[in-house]
Amino acid sequence: MTTHPSMPQRLYLMQVVTWFSPEATWPIPYPCYLIHMSDGRHILIDTGWPEELPSRPGLQAGKNVVEQLALLDLQPADIAMLICTHFDLDHAGRHSAFTKAELIVQRQHYELARSGYPRLAPARPMWDHPDLHYRLVDGDTELLPGIELIETHGHVRGHQSVLVRLPHIGPVLLTIDAVTAQNYFTPDRQPHPLDDDQEGDLGRAGARKLIGVTEREQVTLVIFGHDGQQWQTLKKAPEYYE
């Protein structure tokens, strides 16, 4: 009997926090993402800010990732995999809630974090919880049919972006923080103030790599990590892309 592999069916965008920065034209979103697979499994990408937000003027909490999942009749225990793009506080702040999931992270990033790297220390109680179960991957990886992890350094060592192939609209690229906004999506991408690589070589290499993926895979939608203007045009949960 022929069996068909499980494939992505739906992609949900969940906005958990918004930053109304006085320096930005548009409110800056802090999202997580949820993939619904054809066999009923659910794969989460990042978990957003922790319950207690840092003191920053204009930072406004919305529904956190657990509350967003509840709107879709899901609980943390329903998440089979959690793709950890990196351990910055705004991406890993709720990891400790997902003790039943398999957490997927680049080995280089995990080892960097465990070494005590100061940038990643604020979220350590969440990503280094003793009940979490990690799988370490090395470089570009096909996680499942229709889901590819793309190693993109620059923002921080071992950062990963995600390519999701959906049945109707086709490939969707989640750049995460390798490219935070569309104006950075150029071969000569300039360093973002929060990038580790302020020389810009790794950031440019990551942007070029993602531009190549977009062209090679005929990506139909590129979703940038924190692009307030683009975010206004996108579907947010409970709506979805399929």
Secondary structure, DSSP 8 states (H G I E B T S, - for coil): -------EEEEEEEEEEEE--TT-SS-EEEEEEEEEETTS-EEEE--BS-SS----TTEEE-S-HHHHHHHTT--GGGEEEEE-----HHHHTTGGG-TTSEEEEEHHHHHHHHTT-GGGGGGHHHHT-TT-EEEEE-SSEEEETTEEEEE--SSSTT-EEEEEEETTTEEEEEEETTS-SGGG-STT----TT-S-SS-HHHHHHHHHHHHHHHHTT-SEEEETT-HHHHTTS--TTS-B-
